[in-house]
């Protein structure tokens, strides 16, 4: 039992922490206190040297610069892998510490044989996510996977099966679920704070639209064939590789599956249903022949079985976050509209049509969502506890799938009906649309590559 004085000190520190967080985020103190009180205590290491061995697969900016740095708080990077030798060597140099040098690999399958690897960070381009995740699951390695979880909807089924069959932990890197602002917005929406939810409006950055683009010699440090993987073979050009891969359907789905994977995950969380049943879209521009292949400017409308409509718009307005009072100035965020008001949220702010909607505490016994205030910490807590993390594999699959539905509607130019239970298109235009649910993988980079 705590001594009363110790309890007072602990309570004082708790309140100080809550007050500081409320001031930094602009959130009401009642919500911050509630969240910290509900948060599970992190699972502690049993000894100072009891840290899992981490492997980084994909040493680009997100992998090395963000994910690996976050993971170093909880484990030791013992191995790294990349098909770009320069990136690989740089990661090894910068991750070496106290005479300990991570083992380097150019083939992730060999890395997964490393006896000291307990978990992997999968920060490869989107078209490699599924095969790496399946291979890691089969090797009994826990996985922190960058978003979107998959390149196609069918890949998600394979990834879910591999993760569940092998009883590994997978955290999808849609880290906004571990952001207190987004969780508050979803908590309030799920508890009817804005009345009956009628519409979700999502603003995403527009994609790149350039072309024609010229081929170039393959850099000597890059294994271009391996980098292309399952995608159709193509001539190398700098605009296909690394950061720019997101703007080619061969490797990704444009901003709809990039930023869309984050915001549509939050919309999915708030709506509380697995998937929409109707998808309508309009391409506002077409790719330039010989250039990036994804549609850069678009509008997509999803209708859920309960009648809630989600409208997704791309915009080229300046600024990352924009002004909520001027829809033309919005570039990146989510607005929930209900019968009794609206709530706007992004990584910078949460506001409402009436700020009292935010200030008034939720009633006792209201629905409350999973609490995680640190996405990477939540992953490592679950590595130890063997519980599901906040963005478990099925959640990652569903969040990616809704983005893929929008991309398929844009690519076909058709309005589509979706069966969430069977995960197939039905009705008019179904045959054409279902051809995009899966795609043929270029050999040898198909499922046999990781069998």
VOPAGU-2260 file (C-alpha; in pm, 1 decimal, decimal comma):
REM VOPAGU-2260
SITE   aa  ch    i         X         Y         Z
SITE  UNK   A    0       0,0       0,0       0,0
SITE  UNK   A    1     128,9     348,2     -84,9
SITE  UNK   A    2     203,2     585,8     199,7
SITE  UNK   A    3     -41,1     882,7     183,7
SITE  UNK   A    4     245,4    1126,9     123,0
SITE  UNK   A    5     370,6     911,2    -165,5
SITE  UNK   A    6      21,9     902,1    -311,5
SITE  UNK   A    7      -4,9    1281,3    -292,9
SITE  UNK   A    8     328,7    1322,3    -468,5
SITE  UNK   A    9     225,3    1069,7    -735,0
SITE  UNK   A   10    -108,9    1243,6    -782,6
SITE  UNK   A   11      64,4    1578,9    -806,2
SITE  UNK   A   12     299,5    1449,9   -1074,7
SITE  UNK   A   13       7,7    1292,5   -1259,7
SITE  UNK   A   14    -183,6    1621,0   -1263,4
SITE  UNK   A   15     126,8    1813,1   -1368,7
SITE  UNK   A   16     180,8    1574,8   -1656,3
SITE  UNK   A   17    -183,6    1599,9   -1761,7
SITE  UNK   A   18    -181,9    1979,2   -1741,8
SITE  UNK   A   19     134,0    2000,4   -1954,1
SITE  UNK   A   20     -12,5    1764,5   -2214,9
SITE  UNK   A   21    -341,0    1956,6   -2225,6
SITE  UNK   A   22    -152,4    2283,1   -2275,1
SITE  UNK   A   23      66,7    2136,3   -2549,9
SITE  UNK   A   24    -218,1    1975,1   -2742,6
SITE  UNK   A   25    -502,2    2217,8   -2680,2
SITE  UNK   A   26    -713,3    1931,0   -2548,8
SITE  UNK   A   27    -944,5    1970,1   -2247,2
SITE  UNK   A   28    -793,7    1859,2   -1917,4
SITE  UNK   A   29   -1080,0    1616,0   -1850,0
SITE  UNK   A   30    -993,9    1413,1   -2158,3
SITE  UNK   A   31    -619,4    1408,5   -2093,1
SITE  UNK   A   32    -671,0    1295,2   -1733,8
SITE  UNK   A   33    -913,5    1027,1   -1847,2
SITE  UNK   A   34    -674,7     898,6   -2114,2
SITE  UNK   A   35    -372,5     878,0   -1887,7
SITE  UNK   A   36    -578,8     707,0   -1619,5
SITE  UNK   A   37    -703,1     447,6   -1871,1
SITE  UNK   A   38    -366,5     384,9   -2034,0
SITE  UNK   A   39    -211,4      50,2   -1955,6
SITE  UNK   A   40     123,8      52,4   -1781,9
SITE  UNK   A   41     402,3     -34,4   -2027,5
SITE  UNK   A   42     530,5    -389,2   -1997,5
SITE  UNK   A   43     872,1    -357,2   -1837,0
SITE  UNK   A   44    1183,5    -548,2   -1940,0
SITE  UNK   A   45    1279,2    -804,0   -1674,2
SITE  UNK   A   46    1645,8    -706,0   -1693,2
SITE  UNK   A   47    1853,1    -417,3   -1823,2
SITE  UNK   A   48    1983,0    -627,9   -2113,0
SITE  UNK   A   49    1645,2    -783,2   -2189,1
SITE  UNK   A   50    1589,5    -597,1   -2514,1
SITE  UNK   A   51    1460,2    -761,3   -2831,1
SITE  UNK   A   52    1679,9    -780,0   -3137,3
SITE  UNK   A   53    1540,7    -561,5   -3413,7
SITE  UNK   A   54    1593,5    -594,4   -3788,6
SITE  UNK   A   55    1536,0    -299,4   -4018,7
SITE  UNK   A   56    1423,6    -396,7   -4368,7
SITE  UNK   A   57    1423,6     -87,1   -4588,9
SITE  UNK   A   58    1674,1     182,8   -4492,6
SITE  UNK   A   59    1512,2     491,5   -4646,5
SITE  UNK   A   60    1400,2     805,2   -4469,0
SITE  UNK   A   61    1096,3     654,5   -4295,8
SITE  UNK   A   62    1271,2     330,4   -4207,1
SITE  UNK   A   63    1601,0     460,7   -4078,2
SITE  UNK   A   64    1511,7     820,6   -3997,0
SITE  UNK   A   65    1184,6     757,3   -3813,1
SITE  UNK   A   66    1096,5     395,9   -3735,1
SITE  UNK   A   67    1440,8     268,0   -3638,8
SITE  UNK   A   68    1509,3     572,9   -3421,1
SITE  UNK   A   69    1180,9     518,7   -3237,6
SITE  UNK   A   70    1247,5     147,7   -3196,9
SITE  UNK   A   71    1591,8     204,4   -3044,9
SITE  UNK   A   72    1415,8     314,7   -2726,3
SITE  UNK   A   73    1299,7     -44,0   -2674,7
SITE  UNK   A   74    1545,3    -276,6   -2847,5
SITE  UNK   A   75    1874,8    -314,4   -3028,4
SITE  UNK   A   76    1909,7    -305,9   -3406,7
SITE  UNK   A   77    2108,1    -619,1   -3483,3
SITE  UNK   A   78    2051,8    -645,4   -3859,8
SITE  UNK   A   79    1965,7    -424,3   -4154,8
SITE  UNK   A   80    1863,6    -498,1   -4511,7
SITE  UNK   A   81    1829,6    -297,5   -4831,4
SITE  UNK   A   82    1879,0    -355,0   -5204,2
SITE  UNK   A   83    2048,9     -14,8   -5228,6
SITE  UNK   A   84    2407,4     -65,0   -5110,7
SITE  UNK   A   85    2461,5     303,1   -5029,3
SITE  UNK   A   86    2157,4     318,0   -4807,0
SITE  UNK   A   87    2253,9     -11,2   -4647,9
SITE  UNK   A   88    2609,6      96,8   -4569,3
SITE  UNK   A   89    2492,1     431,0   -4434,5
SITE  UNK   A   90    2240,7     264,4   -4203,5
SITE  UNK   A   91    2503,7      22,9   -4070,4
SITE  UNK   A   92    2744,4     308,2   -3999,7
SITE  UNK   A   93    2485,7     521,2   -3824,6
SITE  UNK   A   94    2332,9     235,3   -3625,2
SITE  UNK   A   95    2665,6     101,2   -3500,9
SITE  UNK   A   96    2719,1     179,4   -3134,1
SITE  UNK   A   97    2969,4      86,4   -2864,5
SITE  UNK   A   98    3150,6    -148,2   -3100,0
SITE  UNK   A   99    2831,1    -332,2   -3194,2
SITE  UNK   A  100    2773,8    -334,1   -3570,0
SITE  UNK   A  101    2445,0    -454,3   -3720,1
SITE  UNK   A  102    2479,5    -739,5   -3965,9
SITE  UNK   A  103    2390,6    -627,0   -4317,0
SITE  UNK   A  104    2189,8    -817,1   -4576,7
SITE  UNK   A  105    2074,8    -751,2   -4931,1
SITE  UNK   A  106    1810,7   -1029,7   -4920,5
SITE  UNK   A  107    1553,2   -1009,0   -4640,9
SITE  UNK   A  108    1500,6   -1384,2   -4649,1
SITE  UNK   A  109    1857,5   -1437,7   -4530,9
SITE  UNK   A  110    1812,8   -1173,4   -4262,4
SITE  UNK   A  111    1512,3   -1359,9   -4124,2
SITE  UNK   A  112    1740,3   -1658,0   -4053,3
SITE  UNK   A  113    1946,0   -1443,7   -3812,4
SITE  UNK   A  114    1910,1   -1604,3   -3468,5
SITE  UNK   A  115    1926,2   -1273,2   -3278,9
SITE  UNK   A  116    1636,6   -1111,8   -3469,1
SITE  UNK   A  117    1316,7   -1110,3   -3263,7
SITE  UNK   A  118    1116,9    -853,8   -3459,1
SITE  UNK   A  119    1137,2    -660,9   -3785,3
SITE  UNK   A  120    1057,6    -311,8   -3900,7
SITE  UNK   A  121     923,7    -337,2   -4254,0
SITE  UNK   A  122     986,6      -0,1   -4418,7
SITE  UNK   A  123    1010,8    -120,0   -4776,9
SITE  UNK   A  124     815,3      36,2   -5066,7
SITE  UNK   A  125     446,2     -56,8   -5068,7
SITE  UNK   A  126     472,8    -333,5   -5328,2
SITE  UNK   A  127     711,0    -525,1   -5099,4
SITE  UNK   A  128     511,4    -494,0   -4776,3
SITE  UNK   A  129     309,4    -812,9   -4809,5
SITE  UNK   A  130     583,6   -1055,9   -4909,7
SITE  UNK   A  131     817,9    -926,3   -4638,2
SITE  UNK   A  132     541,8    -946,6   -4376,6
SITE  UNK   A  133     445,4   -1299,8   -4479,9
SITE  UNK   A  134     806,6   -1413,9   -4470,5
SITE  UNK   A  135     862,3   -1253,8   -4130,0
SITE  UNK   A  136     547,0   -1416,4   -3990,0
SITE  UNK   A  137     656,3   -1756,7   -4115,6
SITE  UNK   A  138     993,4   -1699,3   -3950,1
SITE  UNK   A  139     808,8   -1627,2   -3621,2
SITE  UNK   A  140     925,8   -1265,6   -3609,3
SITE  UNK   A  141     699,5    -992,2   -3476,4
SITE  UNK   A  142     642,8    -709,0   -3723,6
SITE  UNK   A  143     610,0    -333,1   -3727,0
SITE  UNK   A  144     493,3    -271,6   -4083,6
SITE  UNK   A  145     473,4      59,4   -4259,7
SITE  UNK   A  146     142,8     158,1   -4415,3
SITE  UNK   A  147     -44,8      86,2   -4632,5
SITE  UNK   A  148     -27,5    -273,7   -4520,5
SITE  UNK   A  149     -74,0    -408,7   -4874,9
SITE  UNK   A  150     -60,9    -323,1   -5243,1
SITE  UNK   A  151    -385,3    -508,4   -5321,3
SITE  UNK   A  152    -688,2    -622,2   -5124,6
SITE  UNK   A  153    -612,6    -988,3   -5191,2
SITE  UNK   A  154    -266,6    -950,7   -5041,7
SITE  UNK   A  155    -433,2    -852,6   -4715,4
SITE  UNK   A  156    -599,9   -1190,8   -4687,6
SITE  UNK   A  157    -262,3   -1362,8   -4723,4
SITE  UNK   A  158     -98,8   -1136,7   -4465,1
SITE  UNK   A  159    -378,2   -1182,8   -4209,9
SITE  UNK   A  160    -357,5   -1560,5   -4248,7
SITE  UNK   A  161      21,5   -1567,5   -4212,2
SITE  UNK   A  162      15,6   -1349,9   -3900,9
SITE  UNK   A  163    -262,2   -1544,7   -3730,3
SITE  UNK   A  164    -137,0   -1890,5   -3832,2
SITE  UNK   A  165     207,0   -1813,6   -3689,6
SITE  UNK   A  166      82,7   -1626,3   -3381,2
SITE  UNK   A  167     303,4   -1322,4   -3427,9
SITE  UNK   A  168     232,6    -961,2   -3337,8
SITE  UNK   A  169     187,2    -715,1   -3623,3
SITE  UNK   A  170     147,3    -341,9   -3573,8
SITE  UNK   A  171      46,3    -140,2   -3881,1
SITE  UNK   A  172     223,0     195,2   -3896,8
SITE  UNK   A  173     -94,7     403,8   -3909,3
SITE  UNK   A  174      28,8     591,1   -3604,4
SITE  UNK   A  175    -255,0     844,0   -3588,2
SITE  UNK   A  176    -446,2     589,3   -3376,5
SITE  UNK   A  177    -185,8     659,4   -3109,1
SITE  UNK   A  178    -239,4    1035,0   -3135,2
SITE  UNK   A  179    -458,3    1173,1   -2856,7
SITE  UNK   A  180    -632,3    1428,6   -3083,3
SITE  UNK   A  181    -755,1    1168,4   -3331,0
SITE  UNK   A  182    -863,2     936,3   -3051,9
SITE  UNK   A  183   -1061,5    1213,6   -2884,5
SITE  UNK   A  184   -1236,6    1295,6   -3211,4
SITE  UNK   A  185   -1330,8     930,8   -3262,3
SITE  UNK   A  186   -1438,8     888,8   -2899,1
SITE  UNK   A  187   -1670,7    1187,5   -2928,4
SITE  UNK   A  188   -1814,0    1077,7   -3262,7
SITE  UNK   A  189   -1873,8     722,1   -3141,6
SITE  UNK   A  190   -2055,6     863,4   -2836,5
SITE  UNK   A  191   -2283,1    1086,5   -3051,2
SITE  UNK   A  192   -2134,7    1412,1   -2925,0
SITE  UNK   A  193   -2217,4    1570,9   -3262,2
SITE  UNK   A  194   -2549,1    1386,1   -3281,2
SITE  UNK   A  195   -2602,6    1131,7   -3553,9
SITE  UNK   A  196   -2295,1    1109,8   -3774,9
SITE  UNK   A  197   -2392,2    1198,3   -4127,7
SITE  UNK   A  198   -2075,2    1273,9   -4323,7
SITE  UNK   A  199   -1699,4    1244,2   -4296,2
SITE  UNK   A  200   -1493,5    1479,5   -4510,4
SITE  UNK   A  201   -1129,4    1392,0   -4574,0
SITE  UNK   A  202    -877,0    1622,4   -4739,2
SITE  UNK   A  203    -556,2    1472,9   -4882,5
SITE  UNK   A  204    -261,1    1628,9   -5063,2
SITE  UNK   A  205    -278,9    1592,7   -5439,9
SITE  UNK   A  206     -25,6    1366,0   -5604,7
SITE  UNK   A  207     252,9    1435,2   -5849,8
SITE  UNK   A  208     161,8    1479,9   -6215,7
SITE  UNK   A  209     464,3    1495,6   -6444,1
SITE  UNK   A  210     585,0    1344,0   -6767,2
SITE  UNK   A  211     708,6    1217,7   -6993,7
SITE  UNK   A  212     998,1    1090,5   -6782,2
SITE  UNK   A  213    1322,8     959,8   -6927,7
SITE  UNK   A  214    1495,0     631,0   -6851,8
SITE  UNK   A  215    1842,5     641,5   -6698,5
SITE  UNK   A  216    2127,0     400,7   -6624,2
SITE  UNK   A  217    2073,0     191,9   -6313,2
SITE  UNK   A  218    2294,0     319,4   -6028,4
SITE  UNK   A  219    2567,5      62,6   -5956,8
SITE  UNK   A  220    2466,8      38,4   -5590,3
SITE  UNK   A  221    2103,5     -56,5   -5668,2
SITE  UNK   A  222    1970,4    -405,9   -5741,3
SITE  UNK   A  223    1697,7    -272,8   -5968,8
SITE  UNK   A  224    1542,4    -609,9   -6051,8
SITE  UNK   A  225    1504,1    -699,4   -5683,2
SITE  UNK   A  226    1370,7    -350,1   -5603,9
SITE  UNK   A  227    1098,4    -391,8   -5870,7
SITE  UNK   A  228    1000,8    -725,2   -5720,3
SITE  UNK   A  229     649,5    -837,0   -5815,2
SITE  UNK   A  230     591,0    -528,6   -6034,2
SITE  UNK   A  231     611,1    -552,3   -6413,5
SITE  UNK   A  232     965,9    -511,6   -6537,5
SITE  UNK   A  233    1044,6    -152,3   -6639,8
SITE  UNK   A  234    1339,9      63,6   -6731,5
SITE  UNK   A  235    1501,4     243,7   -6440,5
SITE  UNK   A  236    1438,8     612,0   -6384,0
SITE  UNK   A  237    1502,1     806,6   -6062,5
SITE  UNK   A  238    1134,7     905,7   -6048,5
SITE  UNK   A  239    1027,9     541,7   -6011,6
SITE  UNK   A  240    1243,9     468,0   -5712,1
SITE  UNK   A  241    1268,1     557,5   -5345,1
SITE  UNK   A  242    1041,6     851,1   -5245,0
SITE  UNK   A  243     868,2     873,8   -5583,7
SITE  UNK   A  244     742,6     514,4   -5596,8
SITE  UNK   A  245     415,4     632,6   -5438,9
SITE  UNK   A  246     301,2     788,0   -5766,4
SITE  UNK   A  247     305,8     467,0   -5971,6
SITE  UNK   A  248      29,3     208,2   -5958,3
SITE  UNK   A  249     299,3     -50,1   -6021,1
SITE  UNK   A  250     430,9      10,2   -5668,5
SITE  UNK   A  251     165,2     201,3   -5474,5
SITE  UNK   A  252    -162,5     391,3   -5509,4
SITE  UNK   A  253     -79,0     761,2   -5500,3
SITE  UNK   A  254    -178,2     990,1   -5216,8
SITE  UNK   A  255    -503,8     796,9   -5176,8
SITE  UNK   A  256    -310,3     503,7   -5027,3
SITE  UNK   A  257     -29,5     716,8   -4880,7
SITE  UNK   A  258    -187,0     991,8   -4666,4
SITE  UNK   A  259    -519,5     822,5   -4728,0
SITE  UNK   A  260    -403,2     519,1   -4530,3
SITE  UNK   A  261    -375,8     745,0   -4225,0
SITE  UNK   A  262    -693,4     948,4   -4256,1
SITE  UNK   A  263    -916,2     669,2   -4385,7
SITE  UNK   A  264    -803,1     457,9   -4089,9
SITE  UNK   A  265    -934,3     728,7   -3857,0
SITE  UNK   A  266   -1258,2     757,0   -4054,8
SITE  UNK   A  267   -1295,3     377,5   -4030,5
SITE  UNK   A  268   -1234,4     397,8   -3653,0
SITE  UNK   A  269   -1499,5     665,2   -3606,1
SITE  UNK   A  270   -1765,0     508,6   -3830,4
SITE  UNK   A  271   -1714,9     170,7   -3664,4
SITE  UNK   A  272   -1808,5     -41,9   -3965,7
SITE  UNK   A  273   -1572,9    -272,0   -4160,3
SITE  UNK   A  274   -1613,7    -111,6   -4502,8
SITE  UNK   A  275   -1838,3      92,9   -4730,0
SITE  UNK   A  276   -2072,5     -79,7   -4972,0
SITE  UNK   A  277   -2079,2     185,2   -5246,1
SITE  UNK   A  278   -1782,3     365,9   -5402,7
SITE  UNK   A  279   -1818,1     657,7   -5643,9
SITE  UNK   A  280   -1534,0     863,6   -5785,1
SITE  UNK   A  281   -1429,5    1135,3   -6023,4
SITE  UNK   A  282   -1079,1    1184,2   -6163,8
SITE  UNK   A  283   -1011,6    1557,6   -6183,8
SITE  UNK   A  284    -702,6    1507,6   -6399,8
SITE  UNK   A  285    -543,0    1222,8   -6591,7
SITE  UNK   A  286    -180,6    1105,4   -6578,8
SITE  UNK   A  287      50,6    1248,3   -6843,4
SITE  UNK   A  288     156,3     975,7   -7089,6
SITE  UNK   A  289     504,6     851,1   -7009,9
SITE  UNK   A  290     490,9     990,2   -6656,5
SITE  UNK   A  291     356,6     899,9   -6315,7
SITE  UNK   A  292      64,1     658,1   -6347,2
SITE  UNK   A  293    -147,8     732,3   -6037,7
SITE  UNK   A  294    -436,8     978,3   -6060,1
SITE  UNK   A  295    -320,3    1288,4   -5876,4
SITE  UNK   A  296    -640,1    1496,1   -5848,0
SITE  UNK   A  297    -961,8    1323,9   -5749,3
SITE  UNK   A  298   -1283,5    1304,9   -5553,6
SITE  UNK   A  299   -1405,9     978,5   -5402,7
SITE  UNK   A  300   -1731,4     914,9   -5219,3
SITE  UNK   A  301   -1783,6     611,9   -4995,2
SITE  UNK   A  302   -2127,7     518,4   -4860,5
SITE  UNK   A  303   -2151,6     289,4   -4557,3
SITE  UNK   A  304   -2438,7      51,3   -4477,5
SITE  UNK   A  305   -2564,6     284,7   -4201,4
SITE  UNK   A  306   -2595,6     572,9   -4448,7
SITE  UNK   A  307   -2283,2     761,6   -4341,2
SITE  UNK   A  308   -2105,9     918,2   -4638,0
SITE  UNK   A  309   -1729,9     971,1   -4652,1
SITE  UNK   A  310   -1608,5    1222,5   -4910,5
SITE  UNK   A  311   -1237,9    1227,3   -4995,3
SITE  UNK   A  312   -1090,3    1519,1   -5186,6
SITE  UNK   A  313    -740,2    1592,4   -5306,9
SITE  UNK   A  314    -627,0    1953,0   -5303,5
SITE  UNK   A  315    -324,1    2147,8   -5421,2
SITE  UNK   A  316    -366,0    2443,1   -5186,4
SITE  UNK   A  317     -53,7    2560,1   -5005,8
SITE  UNK   A  318      12,4    2460,6   -4646,8
SITE  UNK   A  319       3,0    2120,7   -4486,0
SITE  UNK   A  320    -292,6    2168,0   -4256,0
SITE  UNK   A  321    -492,5    2463,0   -4385,3
SITE  UNK   A  322    -775,4    2661,7   -4233,3
SITE  UNK   A  323   -1082,0    2472,3   -4115,0
SITE  UNK   A  324   -1307,8    2772,4   -4177,4
SITE  UNK   A  325   -1209,3    2781,7   -4543,9
SITE  UNK   A  326   -1260,0    2443,6   -4714,2
SITE  UNK   A  327   -1060,7    2567,8   -5012,6
SITE  UNK   A  328    -762,9    2614,0   -4781,6
SITE  UNK   A  329    -779,5    2266,8   -4631,6
SITE  UNK   A  330    -515,4    2026,8   -4741,3
SITE  UNK   A  331    -479,0    1755,9   -4484,5
SITE  UNK   A  332    -733,8    1655,9   -4223,4
SITE  UNK   A  333   -1072,7    1511,2   -4132,7
SITE  UNK   A  334   -1405,1    1675,8   -4057,7
SITE  UNK   A  335   -1686,9    1477,8   -3892,3
SITE  UNK   A  336   -2031,5    1630,5   -3952,1
SITE  UNK   A  337   -2330,8    1527,6   -3745,1
SITE  UNK   A  338   -2685,3    1639,4   -3685,5
SITE  UNK   A  339   -2570,5    1856,6   -3392,2
SITE  UNK   A  340   -2238,5    1998,4   -3508,6
SITE  UNK   A  341   -1897,4    1915,9   -3649,2
SITE  UNK   A  342   -1545,9    1827,2   -3531,3
SITE  UNK   A  343   -1230,3    1895,6   -3733,7
SITE  UNK   A  344    -904,6    1713,5   -3652,6
SITE  UNK   A  345    -557,2    1675,4   -3797,7
SITE  UNK   A  346    -206,0    1639,1   -3657,3
SITE  UNK   A  347    -202,9    2004,1   -3558,4
SITE  UNK   A  348    -539,1    2071,0   -3396,2
SITE  UNK   A  349    -885,7    1958,4   -3295,0
SITE  UNK   A  350   -1170,6    2212,6   -3301,1
SITE  UNK   A  351   -1549,2    2202,1   -3324,1
SITE  UNK   A  352   -1847,0    2402,2   -3441,8
SITE  UNK   A  353   -1905,8    2475,4   -3072,8
SITE  UNK   A  354   -1602,0    2428,9   -2848,9
SITE  UNK   A  355   -1834,8    2312,1   -2572,8
SITE  UNK   A  356   -1859,8    1988,7   -2771,4
SITE  UNK   A  357   -1497,2    1929,4   -2672,8
SITE  UNK   A  358   -1502,5    2077,3   -2321,8
SITE  UNK   A  359   -1791,6    1870,6   -2186,5
SITE  UNK   A  360   -1673,6    1536,3   -2041,5
SITE  UNK   A  361   -1815,2    1212,3   -2174,3
SITE  UNK   A  362   -2063,1    1043,3   -1940,1
SITE  UNK   A  363   -1961,1     749,7   -1725,5
SITE  UNK   A  364   -2011,5     423,5   -1908,7
SITE  UNK   A  365   -1972,3     573,0   -2255,1
SITE  UNK   A  366   -1793,0     383,1   -2527,9
SITE  UNK   A  367   -1417,4     435,7   -2506,5
SITE  UNK   A  368   -1161,5     332,3   -2764,5
SITE  UNK   A  369    -824,4     156,1   -2733,7
SITE  UNK   A  370    -569,0     383,0   -2564,2
SITE  UNK   A  371    -216,3     406,9   -2700,4
SITE  UNK   A  372     -14,1     725,6   -2664,6
SITE  UNK   A  373     298,8     594,2   -2836,1
SITE  UNK   A  374     264,7     371,8   -3142,8
SITE  UNK   A  375     610,0     211,9   -3128,0
SITE  UNK   A  376     589,3     165,1   -2752,3
SITE  UNK   A  377     252,8      -6,4   -2795,0
SITE  UNK   A  378     412,8    -246,1   -3044,4
SITE  UNK   A  379     692,7    -346,4   -2807,4
SITE  UNK   A  380     451,7    -373,3   -2514,1
SITE  UNK   A  381     253,9    -622,0   -2723,2
SITE  UNK   A  382     569,8    -809,0   -2824,6
SITE  UNK   A  383     609,6    -882,5   -2452,4
SITE  UNK   A  384     245,4    -929,8   -2353,7
SITE  UNK   A  385     143,7   -1112,5   -2677,5
SITE  UNK   A  386    -171,8    -900,4   -2692,6
SITE  UNK   A  387    -296,8    -739,2   -3012,5
SITE  UNK   A  388    -167,1    -384,2   -3068,9
SITE  UNK   A  389    -386,4     -87,8   -3152,5
SITE  UNK   A  390    -341,3    -139,4   -3530,1
SITE  UNK   A  391    -344,5    -518,1   -3550,5
SITE  UNK   A  392    -326,0    -697,4   -3883,1
SITE  UNK   A  393    -700,5    -706,1   -3953,4
SITE  UNK   A  394    -726,0    -332,0   -3887,8
SITE  UNK   A  395    -434,0    -263,4   -4121,2
SITE  UNK   A  396    -597,9    -479,6   -4388,3
SITE  UNK   A  397    -935,1    -302,0   -4358,2
SITE  UNK   A  398    -780,3      45,7   -4357,1
SITE  UNK   A  399    -573,0     -30,2   -4665,4
SITE  UNK   A  400    -868,1    -195,8   -4838,6
SITE  UNK   A  401   -1091,5     111,2   -4828,9
SITE  UNK   A  402    -811,8     311,4   -4993,0
SITE  UNK   A  403    -775,6      41,4   -5258,0
SITE  UNK   A  404   -1151,3      56,2   -5321,3
SITE  UNK   A  405   -1121,9     422,8   -5403,5
SITE  UNK   A  406    -819,4     367,3   -5625,4
SITE  UNK   A  407    -999,8      89,5   -5815,4
SITE  UNK   A  408   -1300,9     312,4   -5875,6
SITE  UNK   A  409   -1071,6     584,6   -6011,2
SITE  UNK   A  410    -879,7     341,3   -6232,2
SITE  UNK   A  411   -1192,5     189,3   -6382,1
SITE  UNK   A  412   -1381,8     518,3   -6397,4
SITE  UNK   A  413   -1684,9     333,4   -6260,5
SITE  UNK   A  414   -1913,5     350,1   -5958,3
SITE  UNK   A  415   -1883,3      22,8   -5770,1
SITE  UNK   A  416   -2067,2    -192,2   -5515,7
SITE  UNK   A  417   -1862,4    -376,2   -5252,6
SITE  UNK   A  418   -1950,6    -678,5   -5038,2
SITE  UNK   A  419   -1748,1    -629,5   -4714,2
SITE  UNK   A  420   -1808,4    -984,2   -4588,9
SITE  UNK   A  421   -1691,6   -1160,4   -4906,8
SITE  UNK   A  422   -1447,2    -883,9   -5003,5
SITE  UNK   A  423   -1556,1    -878,5   -5366,4
SITE  UNK   A  424   -1727,2    -630,3   -5594,1
SITE  UNK   A  425   -2084,4    -715,7   -5685,2
SITE  UNK   A  426   -2342,7    -581,8   -5925,7
SITE  UNK   A  427   -2274,6    -368,6   -6230,3
SITE  UNK   A  428   -1905,6    -328,3   -6324,5
SITE  UNK   A  429   -1804,1    -602,9   -6078,6
SITE  UNK   A  430   -1607,4    -810,7   -6330,2
SITE  UNK   A  431   -1387,8    -521,5   -6434,8
SITE  UNK   A  432   -1332,9    -404,1   -6077,5
SITE  UNK   A  433   -1257,6    -747,9   -5932,1
SITE  UNK   A  434    -965,3    -776,1   -6173,5
SITE  UNK   A  435    -792,4    -513,7   -5954,6
SITE  UNK   A  436    -855,7    -693,1   -5622,6
SITE  UNK   A  437    -548,6    -902,4   -5695,9
SITE  UNK   A  438    -276,7    -884,8   -5956,7
SITE  UNK   A  439     -32,3   -1123,1   -6116,1
SITE  UNK   A  440     309,3   -1109,3   -5952,3
SITE  UNK   A  441     619,8   -1112,2   -6169,2
SITE  UNK   A  442     821,4   -1427,9   -6111,7
SITE  UNK   A  443    1020,6   -1515,7   -5912,8
SITE  UNK   A  444     880,9   -1246,5   -5680,5
SITE  UNK   A  445     546,6   -1411,8   -5608,7
SITE  UNK   A  446     424,0   -1598,4   -5301,2
SITE  UNK   A  447     663,5   -1885,1   -5379,2
SITE  UNK   A  448     949,4   -1639,9   -5314,7
SITE  UNK   A  449     872,2   -1656,7   -4942,4
SITE  UNK   A  450     736,1   -2009,7   -4915,3
